[in-house]
């Protein structure tokens, strides 16, 4: 069976490397966001670090001296200084004045993180992946269902944003944020023309560490927390050989090549 013929509940699954307009036409990825973007926005598929990045970007906006000065001088613009995050949304909705951070992660870790998130009723879930469904399934079956749903419904959005090239967009890998948070925070500051004091940057780096946000060291797991474990590569502890076969059959190798996560 070819991987692009893989189906679920009678629905055809769409391969990664089709033209973007074809991928999007065959998925639930919306051609617009559900509500207008703010001045600053975070995009990412579920469990890829969007809430983490939302906190980082919110603190940057709050400490940006240039932004505060602009809002004081031009109050009639009514600039929304809150940071919105999206799990779906296409760039046609965004203007050049709106800033976007796209954060992406090894999709296998997103799948496993999503399984834990739903299994512990931290989210109502969607598309056949809900706490009620997972509560009656063996773990391996629940992970498989989460894997199939994620690859079918989330992959097109991820592929789209990986291919977008725009001056108001910053792309950051979750794993790179784990390894070098300060360097990536400084890259966002430079890209968006922000001005922060050094002590503000140090404060933001400290406030957005896994330990500060969760009260635990990285790798110490709490399955009932939004910040469950704070590490990369945990998928290997949960994927069976069958999960690996399904992932490959649905275009996972192509996707990992695009995101730079190897195979």
Number of C-alpha atoms within 10 A of each C-alpha: 6 8 17 14 14 18 14 12 5 7 11 14 22 25 24 24 13 10 10 14 10 14 21 21 13 16 17 14 22 13 15 14 17 11 10 10 21 19 18 23 23 26 28 25 23 20 22 25 23 24 19 21 25 20 16 20 24 19 20 22 21 14 18 18 14 14 19 15 11 12 15 10 10 11 10 8 9 8 14 12 15 16 21 21 21 19 17 22 22 18 15 9 14 19 11 11 11 15 21 28 21 24 24 25 24 20 26 25 20 22 26 23 24 23 24 22 23 23 24 16 15 15 13 12 17 10 10 12 22 20 21 14 14 22 14 10 12 9 15 14 13 22 25 21 21 24 25 21 19 21 24 23 20 20 23 27 24 26 18 19 20 15 10 12 10 10 12 16 22 18 18 18 18 21 20 14 18 16 12 11 19 17 13 18 20 14 14 22 18 11 14 16 12 16 18 18 11 9 9 16 19 11 12 21 18 15 15 18 19 20 15 12 13 18 11 16 13 16 13 14 14 13 15 14 13 18 23 19 19 20 17 18 12 16 16 12 8 15 20 13 9 11 19 16 13 17 21 16 17 25 21 22 15 16 24 17 11 16 16 12 16 11 10
